[in-house]
Amino acid sequence: MMRWLLRPLDRYVAGEWTKIFFSTALGFPLIVTIFDLTDNIDKYFNRNLTPKAIAMSYLYWIPDSMFMVMPAAVLFATVFSIGAFTRHAEITAAKASGISFHRLTLPIFFGALVATGLALALGEVAPFDQQATERVAAGDALHQRQRALQLHLRRRVGARVQGVAPQRGAAVHGRDRG
C-alpha cells in the first residue's frame, strides 16, 4: 500500500510543492512582520517599550502570523508548482505515460492535508502566544513605570529606594508563609 507513495514522480511532485510551500509559509510572516513593525514602530517607542520587548512580542506573534498566511501559502504552492509542471511540459509527459492529472496531484493533496493539520495546531497555539505578547508589552511598560517611579523617589528623597520585604506570616504569591 505504501509503495505508491514511494514512486519517484510522487517524491518529485511533493518535493517541488514542499519547497514552494515552506518558502511562502515562512516568507509571508516575515513580510507581514516587517510591514507591521514599520507601521507601528512609533507607537512602540512612544509607549517606552525596549527593543528587547518589541522583539519578544514579534517572536510570540510568529505562530499567529503563520496561522493567518497558511491558506495563502498552500494556494501559492499549489498554483506555482502546477504552473511550473505545465511550463516544463511535465504534466503532458505524465499524461502521455498513462498517469492521470488527479493521480499526479495526489502528493499535493496530501501536502495540503498536512498543512491543514499544521494550521489547526497553530490555531490552538496562537491564542496563548497572543496573551504572551500582551504580557510582554504590559510587563515591560510596568517595568518602565516602576523604574521611572524609583528615579523620581531617588531625586526627591536623595537616597536609594529599597523594596519592602513581606512581613512574617503574610501571603506571598498566593501561599501563606509562617
NORWO-V57101 format. One record per backbone hydrogen bond with DSSP energy under -0.5 kcal/mol. NH is the residue of the N-H (numbers start at 1). CO is the residue of the C=O. Records with the same first field share a line. If there is no record, write none. Layout:
NH->CO, CO
This chain:
4->1
5->2
6->2, 3
7->4
11->7
12->8
13->9
14->10
15->11
16->12
17->13
18->14
19->15
20->16
21->17
22->18
23->19
24->20
25->21
26->22
27->23
28->24
30->26
31->27
32->28
33->29
34->30
35->31
36->32
37->33
38->34
39->35
40->36
41->37
44->40
45->41
46->42
47->43
48->45
49->44
54->50
55->51
56->52
57->53
58->54
59->55
60->56
61->57
62->58, 59
65->61
66->62
67->63
68->64
69->65
70->66
73->69
74->70
75->71
76->72
77->73
78->74
79->75
80->76
81->77
82->78
83->79
84->80
85->81
86->82
87->83
88->84
89->86
90->85
91->85
93->89
94->90
95->91
96->92
97->93
98->95
99->94
100->98
104->100
105->101
106->103
109->105
110->106
111->107
112->108
113->109
114->110
115->111
116->112
117->113
118->114
119->115
120->116
121->117
122->118
123->119
124->120
125->121
126->122
127->123
128->125
129->125
130->126
131->127
132->128
133->129
134->130
135->131
136->132
137->133
138->134
139->135
140->136
141->137
142->138
143->139
144->140
145->141
146->142
147->143
148->144
149->145
150->146
151->147
152->148
153->149
154->150
155->151
156->152
157->153
158->153, 154
162->160
170->167
172->175
175->172
177->170
